[in-house]
Amino acid sequence: MLKDAGASRVSKEAKQEFKKYLEKTAFEVAQKAVKLAQHAKRKTVDASDIKLAIP
């Protein structure tokens, strides 16, 4: 993804930090999406939950 954004080279440490950030952010979105589905009295998380959970 970093190379797609234009980086010609990416260090191993940069990849690790980027991965940690993406995983943390995705987990937070997932938690919010689950809460939204539960609030709507659904067990299934759908696309609208994800869209609403993304900051």
C-alpha positions in Angstrom: 0.0 0.0 0.0 2.9 2.4 0.8 4.4 1.6 -2.6 1.1 2.2 -4.3 1.1 5.6 -2.6 4.3 6.4 -4.3 7.1 5.2 -1.9 10.0 3.7 -3.9 11.3 1.9 -0.8 9.8 1.1 2.6 11.8 -0.1 5.6 10.8 -3.1 7.6 10.1 -1.0 10.6 7.8 1.3 8.6 5.9 -1.6 7.3 5.4 -2.9 10.9 4.3 0.5 12.2 1.9 0.9 9.3 0.5 -2.6 9.9 0.0 -1.9 13.6 -1.9 1.3 12.8 -4.1 -0.3 10.3 -5.0 -3.2 12.6 -5.7 -0.9 15.5 -7.9 1.3 13.4 -9.7 -1.6 11.8 -10.4 -3.2 15.2 -11.9 0.1 16.5 -14.2 0.3 13.4 -15.2 -3.3 13.9 -16.1 -2.7 17.6 -18.2 0.4 16.6 -19.9 -1.6 13.8 -20.8 -4.4 16.2 -22.3 -1.9 18.7 -24.4 -0.3 15.9 -25.7 -3.7 14.8 -26.5 -4.6 18.4 -28.3 -1.3 18.9 -30.4 -2.1 15.9 -31.2 -5.5 17.5 -29.3 -7.4 14.8 -26.7 -10.1 15.1 -25.4 -9.5 11.6 -23.0 -6.6 11.0 -23.8 -5.1 7.6 -22.2 -2.6 5.2 -24.1 0.3 6.6 -22.8 -0.4 10.1 -19.2 -0.4 8.8 -19.8 2.9 6.9 -21.3 4.5 10.0 -18.4 3.3 12.1 -15.7 4.8 9.9 -14.6 8.1 11.3 
